Amino acid sequence: MHRKIRKETCGDRGVNEQGFKLPLKTIVQGMDGSGRPFSEETVLSYISHNGSSFRMSTPVLIGTDLRLTVDLPPQLSDNEDLKLIIKGKVVFVEAAKDDHSLQRVSLKFENRYIIQSDKD
């Protein structure tokens, strides 16, 4: 894995932090912009200890609480099928550029997370 320095946008201020650009399959769950529950499959485009970014079609609002279930790669999980479950708050939404693209959502993580087997 390669470490990359990336400037993440958090509100009006920029924060430099180390993170990874890993294409990790993820399920995003929460409430959409209309207050209805949703579950959507996506792929993380970026993750660090503070948050992540991904693209999705479901409209969400800044401040919305979301739950991510991330497939951990086999090399990080001793070839077990493990999931990282982590919650966070939407801090940035970049609108889709056209009708054929998805919005980019950035999430700031809570301090708690769970790693569990897919069998659980």
N, C-alpha and C positions, 0 to 999 in steps of 0.2 A: 504494500500500500504506500501511496505517496502522500506526504503531508503537504498541504497547500495553505498559504496565507491568503485569506480572502476577506474583503471588507464587507461585512454584513450590515444591513441597514436595520436599525432598531428605532422606530419612531423618527425623530428629527436628527438624531445623532448617529454617526458612523462608529462602529466598534471593530477594531482589528482583533481577530482571533484565529487560532489554528483549527482547521476542520478537515473533513474528507469529502471528496466528490466521489461517492459510491452509488452505483445504480442499485439500490436496495428496494425490493418489492415491499409495499406497505399498504395497509388498510387504514384509511382515515375515517373516524366516526365522530359525530357530534350533531349540533343543530345548524341547519342552514340559515341563510339570511332572513327567511320567513318564519323561523322558529320550529321547523319540522325536522325530526331526526333523519340522519342520512348515514350511509356507509358507502365508501368509494375506494376502489383499488387504484393505486398510483405507484410511482417510483420516486424515491427520494433523489433529489439532485445534489443535496449537500446536507451534511450533518456534523455537528460539533457537540461538545459537552453542554452548551447553552441552548442549542436549538437546531432547527432544520428548515430546509426549503424544498418545495415540491410543487408540481403543477396538478391542478384538478379542475373539474367542470362545475362542481356544486358551488354556488355562490355563498361565501361566508363573510362575516363582518369582523373588523378589527375588535379585539377584546373577547372574541368567542373562544370558549374552551373546547379543545379537540383532543381525541385519544388516538395515538398511533400504535399499530401493531406491525412491527418491522421484522421481516425475515432476516435473521443473521446469517452471514455467509458461512459455509462449512469450515473454512480455515480458522474462523474465530470461535467455533463452537465444537471443536473436536469431532467434526462430521456428524453431530447431532442436529436434529431439526428444531432449533431454538428460535424463540420470538422475543424481541424486546418490546415491552409495552410501556409506553411513556405518555404522559399528558402534558399539555402546554396551552398557551394562549396565543391567538393570532396577533402578530404585531405589525404585519405588513401584507398588503394585497396589491399585486400589480395586475391590472386588467388585461384580459386577453387582447392580443394585437389585431385579431380578425376573427371571423366566424369559424375558422378551422383550427384555432389554437386554444390553449387552456390558460386560465389565470395562474399566476405564480403566487403561492402563499408561503409566508415565513412565520415560523412558530418559535416562541421562547418557552423552553421546557421548565416544568416544575422540578424540584430537586429529587423527587422520588421516581423510581422506575422498577419494573419487574422483568426478570428473564425467566421464561417458562418453556417447557417442552411443548411441542405441537400436539403431543398426546394428551396433555392436560385439558 
